[in-house]
């Protein structure tokens, strides 16, 4: 496992462990147990996890996730912390870094920001650039269901188009916050939105996400 993904993996495991199995998260109506089971299935059972992308297999994925959720919570957290099995695609460093850096960052914030007393996490510049690089690649996919034009912008002026259309809403924030916004955590992301009032409201209610 390479640097960013490994660090975010360990942080997520620590947060899940500290929160316990019944804490709320920002991920739908999932508890921390539900979220932990999702992460484990994604790495341990790719045959079921494909349901994220294939709607016909979504029910099967949910059945498998429910089975994993019934395991002892400590076991689920340890499976996350120890990493994917050797035969998993995620055991390859490039796959792990490319697919898990953002995944684990978002889910860590799902745990952290579900509590009313959360505080912003300091993201170092190198990691911020890594998040931005991934955001540029996934922006159009995440913004495909946006009902209006959507542009995301870093404070340094770098921009990425998430959806073409009019009117246009521009969302400005640090890369980590923009990632959360595009992953459907609009209300929890610390960003500034510019644009027509109605268009901004529609963006805030849009089903963004990969």
Steps between C-alpha positions, in 0.01 A plus 500: 500500500633842413514806719169687470274196480674325788481807722132556424428130558655506846327826587162358395558187708594712803193721461268202465655334802467812713141568390371152572253297289186709543618854427339700216679581176440734207467202265125469445340362816788265573647447843873453545439123493325530163780716363770262624321208336478692172876567500579135575269365230651740248846349560419144601213423261546679166244258351236665722646852509443536125140572597610859564528539122252238374148568623384145425749370757425758767270276702762226509762749615273616780438141613873435521557828682231409753671164556830673571331755725393212724864418577660631821571869452858466619558241227371736231724783619802269506426382146507862387818576691691194376418568137358295211577129447796422279284396205294821508566762229534750785815321618679653200661829604386700199142376529498564874626855463276581205179353637533529877654839571177690436276215616658485844529878531127541432398223738728635773320831470168313496586384852657824623239745371197306617571636848390855586832592662721409204778736397671542161789268430828655394601357162865536401576654157629177347186311592284793386666483157444124489132548576473770233661274240240233570220754511590621150467143372167422665328839488288431191394159628404639840316795347316314226162529674532870578200691356707814424854585398751428776862616533727430797788733581794499738597820682809514275277531193525147362163387366329184379168470319270249669200559273442711192181701489333828588466673732839428655574457869863532613604323818823626660689320774802296593539171309385284789185706540429491127542121500241473776267733310523298180452177694158617610589648839399852392367614836811384688760649264657834590469677165367820347244490220453769238213517255130551457317440829267239352788324324699487824201345678471237228869412529469460875218251447655317204594136516872549453748218542683221322 
